[in-house]
Amino acid sequence: MILERLSILNYKNLEQAELALSPKINCFLGKNGMGKTNLLDAIYYLSFCKSHNNPVDSQNIRHDAEFAIIQGRYEIEDKKEEFFCSLRRKQKKQFKRNRKEYERFSDHIGSLPLVMVSPSDTDLINGGSDERRKFMDQFLSQFDKEYLHSLIRYNKALQQRNALLKTDGFSDETLFGLWDEQLTDEGKIIHTRRKNFIGKFIPTFQKFYGFICSSNEKVELKYESHFEAPHFLELLKSKRQKDKILGYTTVGIHKDDLDMQMDGYSIKRVGSQGQNKTFVVALKLAQFDFLHKAVETTPILLLDDIFDKLDSSRVEQIIKLVLDKDFGQIFVTDTNRGHLDEILSRTNSNYHLYEVEKGEVIQKNIAP
């Protein structure tokens, strides 16, 4: 899959940009706050119908504008495809494929497979369990529609059960039983998919980590879930009185976690900045490799300022990886021209180099 052209109007600090893109490497150079990340975020939005770093759509519209538009022309399996997104203040966003509007945004997920590596990925280690569930959910939803639909149904049932828990003096056993059974049924599907994914994913992740750091450090991922208990429905019922007091459901798939370890200890406690950065970069590159094998087209890879806090040897190993033939179209941002020059000097592929300044994207040079 190749993003051939990208048009942006009033998205974040990008007033207007029209880019004809390289099918291989697109590099964006600029100081912090100039708009490099916003440009990658626009590409991310076309894949996931939402921003990578701001879930409030109205806040992604340029501050002095009433609307924002993102358009992309892709080549997918030798076919030209047009995707269009418009955001308007106080209105529902629109998403279209070849001028036909989607009935549900979930129908679009997976159409444009993509992996983004960004500085915020350290939240996978330092943040709460919701960040690690998001990592699993977003990834699996790109190629497993049953998983995505089960997740949507589970979350709706969870909202209904939580609403019942907050209703003073209300104790309709039939309604509670209905939502408990739906949470159990959908939760089993989600749990099975997550567990199978992590089991297959770990060797790939360990391979990438070992290649980048060239050390004997042993990294591991351990999936933790209430569904590991033999009778989840009974567990859910036993927690109902506690849940009523607290006003929310305390057990379920929505409490799952992914324990990230190095040498048998939580990397959150023992990892250095460089080790943490290597850990999450390896996670995302392994995610790309896994996704590439699961879908029919090569995903797009977005690399946002990934070389910060890494020593030169790890930077060199990452560059070797991303220039491998298995990676398709790549978008890279950096404040350091040296990192980008090193990437470009090592490739014989087509590349474009841009400079981003105060929301303006300027093409510097093109290599055939």
C-alpha positions as CSV (number, residue, x, y, z in Angstrom):
1,M,0.0,0.0,0.0
2,I,1.3,3.4,-1.0
3,L,0.0,6.9,0.0
4,E,0.6,8.8,-3.2
5,R,-0.9,12.2,-2.5
6,L,-1.9,13.9,0.8
7,S,-4.0,17.1,1.1
8,I,-4.4,18.8,4.4
9,L,-6.5,21.9,5.2
10,N,-6.7,23.5,8.7
11,Y,-5.6,20.4,10.6
12,K,-4.0,21.5,13.8
13,N,-1.3,24.1,12.9
14,L,-1.2,23.0,9.3
15,E,-3.1,25.6,7.3
16,Q,-2.6,24.0,3.9
17,A,-0.4,21.3,2.5
18,E,-0.4,19.4,-0.8
19,L,2.2,16.7,-1.0
20,A,3.1,14.2,-3.8
21,L,4.9,11.5,-1.8
22,S,7.7,9.1,-2.3
23,P,6.6,5.4,-2.5
24,K,9.5,4.6,-0.2
25,I,11.0,7.2,2.2
26,N,9.6,10.6,3.2
27,C,11.6,12.6,5.7
28,F,10.4,15.7,7.5
29,L,12.9,18.0,9.2
30,G,12.1,20.8,11.7
31,K,12.3,22.1,15.2
32,N,9.9,21.0,17.8
33,G,6.4,22.5,17.6
34,M,6.7,23.3,13.9
35,G,4.1,20.7,12.7
36,K,6.1,17.5,11.8
37,T,4.1,15.4,14.2
38,N,0.8,16.9,13.1
39,L,1.6,15.9,9.5
40,L,2.1,12.3,10.6
41,D,-1.0,12.5,12.7
42,A,-3.1,13.5,9.7
43,I,-1.9,10.3,8.0
44,Y,-2.8,8.4,11.2
45,Y,-6.3,10.0,11.2
46,L,-7.0,8.6,7.7
47,S,-6.3,5.1,9.0
48,F,-8.1,5.2,12.3
49,C,-10.7,7.9,12.0
50,K,-9.1,9.7,15.0
51,S,-6.0,11.5,16.1
52,H,-3.1,9.6,17.7
53,N,-2.7,12.1,20.5
54,N,-6.0,14.1,20.8
55,P,-9.3,12.2,20.9
56,V,-11.4,15.5,20.9
57,D,-12.0,16.1,17.2
58,S,-12.8,19.8,17.5
59,Q,-9.4,20.4,19.1
60,N,-7.8,19.1,15.9
61,I,-9.2,21.9,13.8
62,R,-6.9,24.9,13.3
63,H,-7.7,27.4,16.0
64,D,-9.1,30.2,13.7
65,A,-11.0,27.8,11.3
66,E,-14.4,26.2,11.4
67,F,-13.5,23.0,9.6
68,A,-10.5,20.7,8.7
69,I,-10.1,18.4,5.8
70,I,-7.7,15.5,5.2
71,Q,-7.6,13.7,1.8
72,G,-5.4,10.9,0.7
73,R,-5.0,9.1,-2.6
74,Y,-3.6,5.6,-2.1
75,E,-2.5,2.7,-4.3
76,I,-3.8,-0.5,-2.8
77,E,-3.2,-3.8,-4.7
78,D,-2.7,-1.9,-8.0
79,K,-6.0,0.1,-7.5
80,K,-6.3,3.8,-6.9
81,E,-8.4,4.6,-3.8
82,E,-9.5,8.1,-2.5
83,F,-10.2,8.7,1.2
84,F,-11.7,11.9,2.6
85,C,-12.3,13.1,6.1
86,S,-13.9,16.4,7.2
87,L,-14.2,17.8,10.7
88,R,-16.6,20.6,11.6
89,R,-17.1,22.3,14.9
90,K,-20.3,21.1,16.7
91,Q,-21.0,18.6,13.8
92,K,-20.4,14.9,13.3
93,K,-17.2,14.2,11.2
94,Q,-17.5,12.7,7.8
95,F,-15.4,9.8,6.4
96,K,-15.6,8.7,2.8
97,R,-14.0,6.1,0.6
98,N,-14.2,6.8,-3.1
99,R,-16.8,9.5,-2.4
100,K,-19.1,7.0,-0.6
101,E,-19.7,7.8,3.1
102,Y,-19.2,5.1,5.7
103,E,-22.3,4.1,7.7
104,R,-20.0,3.2,10.6
105,F,-16.5,4.3,11.2
106,S,-15.7,0.7,12.4
107,D,-16.3,-0.4,8.8
108,H,-13.2,1.6,7.8
109,I,-10.8,0.2,10.4
110,G,-8.2,-2.1,8.7
111,S,-8.6,-0.6,5.3
112,L,-5.4,1.4,5.6
113,P,-3.1,-0.7,7.9
114,L,-0.6,1.5,9.7
115,V,1.9,1.4,12.6
116,M,3.1,4.6,14.3
117,V,6.2,4.9,16.5
118,S,6.2,8.1,18.6
119,P,7.7,9.5,21.8
120,S,4.3,9.0,23.5
121,D,4.8,5.2,23.2
122,T,6.7,5.4,26.5
123,D,3.3,5.6,28.1
124,L,3.0,1.8,27.3
125,I,5.6,1.4,30.0
126,N,5.0,4.3,32.4
127,G,1.2,4.7,31.9
128,G,-1.8,2.8,33.2
129,S,-3.1,-0.5,32.0
130,D,-5.5,1.3,29.6
131,E,-2.5,2.3,27.5
132,R,-1.4,-1.4,27.1
133,R,-5.0,-2.5,26.3
134,K,-5.2,0.2,23.7
135,F,-2.0,-1.2,22.1
136,M,-3.6,-4.7,21.8
137,D,-7.1,-3.4,20.8
138,Q,-5.9,-1.0,18.1
139,F,-3.6,-3.6,16.6
140,L,-6.0,-6.6,16.6
141,S,-8.8,-4.4,15.2
142,Q,-6.9,-3.7,12.0
143,F,-7.1,-7.3,10.9
144,D,-9.7,-9.1,13.0
145,K,-13.2,-7.8,12.5
146,E,-14.8,-10.2,14.9
147,Y,-12.5,-8.9,17.6
148,L,-13.4,-5.3,16.8
149,H,-17.2,-6.0,16.9
150,S,-16.9,-8.0,20.1
151,L,-15.0,-5.1,21.7
152,I,-17.7,-2.6,20.6
153,R,-20.4,-4.8,22.0
154,Y,-18.5,-5.4,25.2
155,N,-18.0,-1.7,25.8
156,K,-21.7,-0.9,25.2
157,A,-22.7,-3.6,27.7
158,L,-20.2,-2.3,30.2
159,Q,-21.7,1.2,29.8
160,Q,-25.2,-0.2,30.5
161,R,-24.1,-2.2,33.5
162,N,-22.2,0.8,35.0
163,A,-25.4,2.9,34.5
164,L,-27.4,0.4,36.4
165,L,-24.9,0.3,39.2
166,K,-25.2,4.0,39.7
167,T,-29.1,3.9,39.9
168,D,-29.9,4.3,43.6
169,G,-32.1,1.6,45.0
170,F,-32.3,-0.2,41.7
171,S,-31.7,-4.0,41.6
172,D,-33.3,-5.6,38.6
173,E,-31.8,-9.1,38.6
174,T,-33.0,-9.7,35.0
175,L,-31.2,-6.6,33.6
176,F,-28.1,-7.3,35.6
177,G,-28.1,-10.9,34.4
178,L,-28.5,-9.7,30.8
179,W,-25.5,-7.4,30.9
180,D,-23.4,-9.9,33.0
181,E,-24.0,-12.6,30.4
182,Q,-23.1,-10.3,27.5
183,L,-19.9,-9.1,29.2
184,T,-19.0,-12.8,29.8
185,D,-19.7,-13.9,26.2
186,E,-18.0,-11.0,24.5
187,G,-15.2,-11.1,27.0
188,K,-14.4,-14.7,26.2
189,I,-13.9,-13.9,22.6
190,I,-11.7,-10.8,23.4
191,H,-9.6,-12.8,25.9
192,T,-9.0,-15.7,23.5
193,R,-7.9,-13.3,20.7
194,R,-5.6,-11.3,23.0
195,K,-4.0,-14.4,24.5
196,N,-3.4,-16.0,21.2
197,F,-1.9,-12.8,19.8
198,I,0.5,-12.3,22.6
199,G,1.7,-15.9,22.5
200,K,2.5,-15.6,18.8
201,F,3.9,-12.0,19.1
202,I,6.5,-12.5,21.9
203,P,9.1,-14.3,19.7
204,T,9.0,-11.6,17.0
205,F,9.2,-8.8,19.6
206,Q,12.2,-10.5,21.3
207,K,13.9,-10.9,17.9
208,F,13.6,-7.2,17.2
209,Y,14.7,-6.1,20.7
210,G,17.8,-8.4,20.5
211,F,18.8,-7.0,17.1
212,I,18.5,-3.4,18.2
213,C,20.3,-3.6,21.5
214,S,22.8,-6.5,20.7
215,S,22.9,-7.6,24.3
216,N,21.8,-10.5,26.5
217,E,18.9,-8.6,28.1
218,K,15.8,-10.8,28.1
219,V,12.5,-9.1,27.5
220,E,9.1,-10.7,28.1
221,L,5.4,-9.9,27.9
222,K,2.9,-11.5,30.2
223,Y,-0.8,-11.1,29.6
224,E,-2.9,-10.7,32.8
225,S,-6.7,-11.1,32.8
226,H,-9.7,-11.9,35.1
227,F,-10.7,-14.4,32.4
228,E,-7.9,-16.6,33.5
229,A,-10.2,-17.6,36.4
230,P,-12.3,-20.7,35.5
231,H,-15.8,-19.1,36.1
232,F,-15.8,-15.4,35.2
233,L,-19.6,-15.1,35.3
234,E,-19.7,-16.2,39.0
235,L,-16.8,-13.8,39.7
236,L,-18.7,-10.9,38.1
237,K,-21.9,-11.7,40.2
238,S,-19.9,-12.0,43.4
239,K,-18.5,-8.4,42.9
240,R,-21.9,-6.8,42.3
241,Q,-22.4,-5.4,45.8
242,K,-18.9,-3.9,45.8
243,D,-19.5,-2.6,42.3
244,K,-22.7,-0.9,43.4
245,I,-20.9,0.9,46.2
246,L,-18.1,2.1,43.8
247,G,-20.5,2.8,40.9
248,Y,-18.5,0.9,38.3
249,T,-17.6,-2.7,37.2
250,T,-14.4,-3.8,38.9
251,V,-13.7,-7.0,37.0
252,G,-13.6,-7.9,33.3
253,I,-11.7,-7.5,30.0
254,H,-11.5,-3.8,30.6
255,K,-9.1,-4.4,33.5
256,D,-6.7,-6.6,31.5
257,D,-3.0,-5.7,31.6
258,L,0.2,-6.6,29.8
259,D,3.2,-7.0,32.2
260,M,6.3,-5.7,30.4
261,Q,9.5,-7.3,31.8
262,M,13.2,-7.1,31.5
263,D,15.3,-9.9,33.0
264,G,12.3,-11.0,35.1
265,Y,11.5,-7.6,36.5
266,S,9.0,-4.9,35.5
267,I,10.8,-2.7,33.0
268,K,9.0,0.3,34.5
269,R,11.2,-0.2,37.7
270,V,14.5,-1.4,36.2
271,G,14.7,0.1,32.7
272,S,16.9,3.0,31.7
273,Q,15.6,5.7,29.3
274,G,17.5,4.0,26.5
275,Q,16.2,0.5,27.4
276,N,12.6,1.8,27.7
277,K,12.9,3.5,24.3
278,T,14.4,0.3,22.7
279,F,11.6,-1.8,24.3
280,V,8.8,0.3,22.8
281,V,10.5,0.7,19.4
282,A,11.0,-3.1,19.2
283,L,7.3,-3.5,20.2
284,K,6.2,-1.3,17.3
285,L,8.5,-2.8,14.7
286,A,7.4,-6.3,15.7
287,Q,3.8,-5.0,15.5
288,F,4.5,-3.9,11.9
289,D,6.0,-7.3,11.0
290,F,3.1,-9.2,12.5
291,L,0.5,-6.9,10.8
292,H,2.3,-7.3,7.5
293,K,1.9,-11.0,7.6
294,A,-1.8,-10.8,8.7
295,V,-3.1,-8.4,6.0
296,E,-2.9,-8.6,2.2
297,T,-1.0,-5.3,1.8
298,T,2.1,-3.7,3.2
299,P,1.3,-1.3,6.0
300,I,2.6,2.2,6.2
301,L,5.2,3.0,8.9
302,L,5.3,6.3,10.7
303,L,8.5,7.1,12.7
304,D,8.1,10.2,14.8
305,D,11.3,11.4,16.4
306,I,12.3,7.9,17.4
307,F,16.1,8.4,17.7
308,D,16.0,10.6,20.8
309,K,17.5,9.0,23.9
310,L,19.2,6.2,22.0
311,D,22.9,5.8,21.6
312,S,24.5,5.7,18.2
313,S,24.7,1.9,18.0
314,R,21.0,1.5,18.6
315,V,20.2,4.2,16.1
316,E,22.3,2.4,13.5
317,Q,20.5,-0.9,14.1
318,I,17.1,0.7,13.8
319,I,18.1,2.3,10.5
320,K,19.3,-1.1,9.2
321,L,15.9,-2.5,10.1
322,V,13.6,0.1,8.6
323,L,15.6,0.1,5.3
324,D,15.0,-3.6,5.0
325,K,13.0,-4.7,1.9
326,D,10.2,-6.0,4.2
327,F,9.3,-2.4,5.1
328,G,7.3,-0.5,2.5
329,Q,6.5,3.2,2.6
330,I,8.0,5.1,5.5
331,F,7.5,8.5,7.0
332,V,10.3,9.8,9.3
333,T,10.4,13.0,11.4
334,D,13.5,14.3,13.3
335,T,15.0,17.6,14.6
336,N,18.4,16.2,13.8
337,R,19.4,16.5,10.1
338,G,22.3,14.1,10.7
339,H,19.9,11.2,11.5
340,L,17.9,11.8,8.3
341,D,21.0,12.2,6.2
342,E,22.3,8.9,7.5
343,I,19.1,7.2,6.5
344,L,19.1,8.7,3.1
345,S,22.8,8.0,2.5
346,R,22.1,4.3,3.0
347,T,19.2,3.8,0.6
348,N,19.1,3.5,-3.1
349,S,15.3,3.9,-3.0
350,N,13.3,6.9,-4.0
351,Y,13.0,9.5,-1.2
352,H,11.6,12.9,-0.6
353,L,13.0,15.4,2.0
354,Y,10.8,18.2,3.5
355,E,11.3,21.0,6.0
356,V,8.4,21.9,8.2
357,E,8.4,25.4,9.7
358,K,5.4,27.1,11.5
359,G,2.9,24.7,9.9
360,E,4.3,25.1,6.3
361,V,5.7,22.1,4.5
362,I,8.5,22.9,2.1
363,Q,10.0,20.2,-0.3
364,K,13.8,20.4,-0.2
365,N,14.9,17.8,-2.7
366,I,13.9,14.6,-4.4
367,A,16.0,11.5,-5.3
368,P,14.8,9.2,-8.0
